């Protein structure tokens, strides 16, 4: 199985290495993403959407200009070319393409300014838009895509196949959106010549469709498929049993059809083992490395600290405003300082920190805040799904190694008592036999 496409951040850091990989404040150097929420309106009502509060607000262009100006200031200590060799400009909604004219104006202004200032980001930037596809054929959208195709990471969310997609990604009247989305995908890849991976979101309501969804995407020609389970509460051991069975079928299908070179993110060869105790890097960039702005001009550490994500009962976290800059108040300074001190050790219980399959386990810092009132306490609702994924990886990789005549084996670090909550005894014995050399 090949690795996924090199991410823009890794590409920039490879071409423009900065010192030992740390910024002057000791943080890891990584090209950052800055997000413009151009609207909180959306054409769909996806059942698993983290943005629970839909509206009709639009980011004023003058507010977006101030945000761009702030990002490009030489005296900005929070984000600059020393701690962010390149930059990703992300446009989100709601559905971002509802405001394609605004996106075009913001992009033009950014390019005008980086060229005028001879700013290094003039050649080290990426534009990113993820859409639901409902506005794809708007002529303004088509013009923007053609104009920026070579600097654009564009995707339309496809949750695998019609059944899985339409179980969750629905119009306000309940109709599924699969046909609309797939038409946009086919046009972008076959007519415009763009490249598009797929991102599938797995939730309790659709976990039983994973194999059919993957099979459909592979049949459509996708060879890079990113799947992830939602972090939110709702996962049970029953879902873990279903996911293991679905991933086992996926693994068999890949092997039986010569598709081992496809990248399927659920299968990761170097995950599902203990993490080095010295590795305390926070998995999530939502502690300040994903600056975001909305229509109010408030600047957030990540989009998920915005009011439409947190809901009306949880105070949003801000670390700046376009009118007074980043960290312009004592409260904003304290907030940013607290977030930047969070690492894997501070937010994890002893059991979680020393988990035998901790490598590759993910979390969302802003969701931690939403659930517990602090980003420094780790929500572990995804835990049974990570265990199921670890077991399915042992099955897949050891079958693959054996098929290729390789002597190495994928070691199972899942404790037996954990495994038997998900698998019958005979399945556990099968996995152990596959592990033997």
Secondary structure, 3 states (H helix, E strand, C coil): CCCCCCCHHHHHHHHCCCCCCECCCCCECCCEEEEEECECCCCECCCCCCCCCCCCCECCHHHHHHHHHHHHCCCCCCCCCCCCCCEEEEEECCCHHHHHHHHHHHHHHHHHHHHHCCCHHHCCEEEEEEECCCCCCCHHHHHHHHHCHHHEEEEECCCCCHHHHHHHCEECCCCECHHHHHHHHHHHHHCCCCCCCEEEEECCCCHHHHHHHHHHHHHCCCCEEEEEECCCCCCCHHHHHHHHHHHHHHHHHHHHCCCCCCEECCCCCCCCCCCCCCCCCCCCCCCCCCCEECCCCEEECCHHHCHHHHCCCCCCCCCEECCCEECCCHHHHHHHHHHHCCCHHHHCCHHHHCCCCCCCCCCCHHHHHHHHCCCCCCCCCCHHHHHHHHHHHHHHHHHHHHHCCCCCCCCCCCCHHHHCCCCCHHHHHHHHHHHCC
